[in-house]
Amino acid sequence: MDQYGSDFITIVDDDGNEYELEVLSELEYNGNTYLAVIPAAGSQEELQLEVSILKSTEEDGENILAAIEDENELEAVYDLIMESLYEEDEE
């Protein structure tokens, strides 16, 4: 990932709806990849700066992004991602 620019991804939910997300940070932790994302900037009304953390997993040979269901795992990854984002801001 380019640390000086933004990466965008498009995800499709179970109902076939597409969402464009901006990737703020990517983290490797315990052998898994996690992404901190926000909705891509659209109209100001749509813009919600709520950070979501998604876990990249492989299912049937296909990479998918899923919500983290384990509360301890989510908390640990959240802390690491926030720490890395604050470090980038200080540079």
C-alpha atoms as a printed R data frame, in Angstrom:
   type eleno elety resid chain resno       x       y      z
1  ATOM     1    CA   MET     A     1   0.000   0.000  0.000
2  ATOM     2    CA   ASP     A     2   1.243   3.477 -0.840
3  ATOM     3    CA   GLN     A     3   1.753   5.215  2.472
4  ATOM     4    CA   TYR     A     4   1.551   8.680  0.862
5  ATOM     5    CA   GLY     A     5  -1.680   8.161 -1.064
6  ATOM     6    CA   SER     A     6  -5.020   6.558 -0.620
7  ATOM     7    CA   ASP     A     7  -6.124   3.160 -1.781
8  ATOM     8    CA   PHE     A     8  -9.728   2.458 -2.603
9  ATOM     9    CA   ILE     A     9 -11.490  -0.893 -2.708
10 ATOM    10    CA   THR     A    10 -14.972  -1.893 -3.722
11 ATOM    11    CA   ILE     A    11 -16.776  -4.543 -1.724
12 ATOM    12    CA   VAL     A    12 -20.048  -6.305 -2.453
13 ATOM    13    CA   ASP     A    13 -22.324  -7.380  0.370
14 ATOM    14    CA   ASP     A    14 -24.458 -10.529  0.487
15 ATOM    15    CA   ASP     A    15 -27.316  -8.664 -1.213
16 ATOM    16    CA   GLY     A    16 -25.149  -7.582 -4.167
17 ATOM    17    CA   ASN     A    17 -24.827  -3.936 -3.062
18 ATOM    18    CA   GLU     A    18 -21.465  -2.344 -3.903
19 ATOM    19    CA   TYR     A    19 -19.622  -0.038 -1.526
20 ATOM    20    CA   GLU     A    20 -16.450   1.912 -2.221
21 ATOM    21    CA   LEU     A    21 -14.143   2.189  0.771
22 ATOM    22    CA   GLU     A    22 -10.968   4.138  1.386
23 ATOM    23    CA   VAL     A    23  -8.230   2.068  3.037
24 ATOM    24    CA   LEU     A    24  -6.610   4.073  5.834
25 ATOM    25    CA   SER     A    25  -4.242   1.412  7.060
26 ATOM    26    CA   GLU     A    26  -3.295  -2.215  6.537
27 ATOM    27    CA   LEU     A    27  -1.894  -4.381  9.327
28 ATOM    28    CA   GLU     A    28  -0.487  -7.887  9.587
29 ATOM    29    CA   TYR     A    29  -1.249  -9.419 12.988
30 ATOM    30    CA   ASN     A    30  -1.093 -13.065 14.104
31 ATOM    31    CA   GLY     A    31  -0.770 -14.245 10.504
32 ATOM    32    CA   ASN     A    32  -3.853 -12.347  9.308
33 ATOM    33    CA   THR     A    33  -4.316  -9.148  7.337
34 ATOM    34    CA   TYR     A    34  -6.597  -6.414  8.648
35 ATOM    35    CA   LEU     A    35  -7.766  -3.226  6.944
36 ATOM    36    CA   ALA     A    36  -8.968  -0.001  8.561
37 ATOM    37    CA   VAL     A    37 -11.476   1.547  6.152
38 ATOM    38    CA   ILE     A    38 -13.926   4.421  5.894
39 ATOM    39    CA   PRO     A    39 -16.608   5.008  3.275
40 ATOM    40    CA   ALA     A    40 -15.098   6.685  0.198
41 ATOM    41    CA   ALA     A    41 -15.820  10.399  0.000
42 ATOM    42    CA   GLY     A    42 -19.059  10.989 -1.842
43 ATOM    43    CA   SER     A    43 -21.457  13.754 -1.046
44 ATOM    44    CA   GLN     A    44 -20.985  15.360  2.339
45 ATOM    45    CA   GLU     A    45 -24.293  13.887  3.567
46 ATOM    46    CA   GLU     A    46 -23.042  10.365  2.857
47 ATOM    47    CA   LEU     A    47 -19.643  10.873  4.412
48 ATOM    48    CA   GLN     A    48 -19.422   9.158  7.773
49 ATOM    49    CA   LEU     A    49 -15.998   9.106  9.314
50 ATOM    50    CA   GLU     A    50 -16.620   5.905 11.187
51 ATOM    51    CA   VAL     A    51 -13.588   3.657 10.884
52 ATOM    52    CA   SER     A    52 -14.359   0.006 10.267
53 ATOM    53    CA   ILE     A    53 -11.828  -2.757 10.729
54 ATOM    54    CA   LEU     A    54 -12.167  -5.722  8.411
55 ATOM    55    CA   LYS     A    55 -10.290  -9.015  8.402
56 ATOM    56    CA   SER     A    56  -9.069 -10.371  5.093
57 ATOM    57    CA   THR     A    57  -9.663 -14.114  4.853
58 ATOM    58    CA   GLU     A    58  -9.607 -16.652  2.079
59 ATOM    59    CA   GLU     A    59 -12.726 -18.665  1.391
60 ATOM    60    CA   ASP     A    60 -12.994 -21.118 -1.513
61 ATOM    61    CA   GLY     A    61  -9.796 -19.665 -2.983
62 ATOM    62    CA   GLU     A    62 -11.234 -16.152 -2.959
63 ATOM    63    CA   ASN     A    63 -10.178 -13.253 -0.708
64 ATOM    64    CA   ILE     A    64 -13.040 -11.817  1.286
65 ATOM    65    CA   LEU     A    65 -13.281  -9.061  3.881
66 ATOM    66    CA   ALA     A    66 -15.299  -9.792  6.984
67 ATOM    67    CA   ALA     A    67 -16.139  -8.101 10.258
68 ATOM    68    CA   ILE     A    68 -14.147  -9.274 13.264
69 ATOM    69    CA   GLU     A    69 -16.470 -11.162 15.582
70 ATOM    70    CA   ASP     A    70 -14.059 -11.873 18.439
71 ATOM    71    CA   GLU     A    71 -14.130  -8.860 20.780
72 ATOM    72    CA   ASN     A    72 -10.570  -9.407 22.097
73 ATOM    73    CA   GLU     A    73  -9.182  -9.754 18.582
74 ATOM    74    CA   LEU     A    74 -11.018  -6.592 17.479
75 ATOM    75    CA   GLU     A    75  -9.734  -4.600 20.442
76 ATOM    76    CA   ALA     A    76  -6.116  -5.714 19.900
77 ATOM    77    CA   VAL     A    77  -6.208  -4.942 16.167
78 ATOM    78    CA   TYR     A    78  -7.987  -1.616 16.737
79 ATOM    79    CA   ASP     A    79  -5.311  -0.509 19.218
80 ATOM    80    CA   LEU     A    80  -2.484  -1.465 16.828
81 ATOM    81    CA   ILE     A    81  -4.093   0.259 13.846
82 ATOM    82    CA   MET     A    82  -4.829   3.454 15.782
83 ATOM    83    CA   GLU     A    83  -1.243   3.466 17.059
84 ATOM    84    CA   SER     A    84   0.099   3.132 13.495
85 ATOM    85    CA   LEU     A    85  -2.215   5.881 12.193
86 ATOM    86    CA   TYR     A    86  -1.077   8.291 14.921
87 ATOM    87    CA   GLU     A    87   2.575   7.469 14.160
88 ATOM    88    CA   GLU     A    88   1.975   8.335 10.470
89 ATOM    89    CA   ASP     A    89   0.380  11.649 11.471
90 ATOM    90    CA   GLU     A    90   3.444  12.599 13.526
91 ATOM    91    CA   GLU     A    91   5.859  12.131 10.597
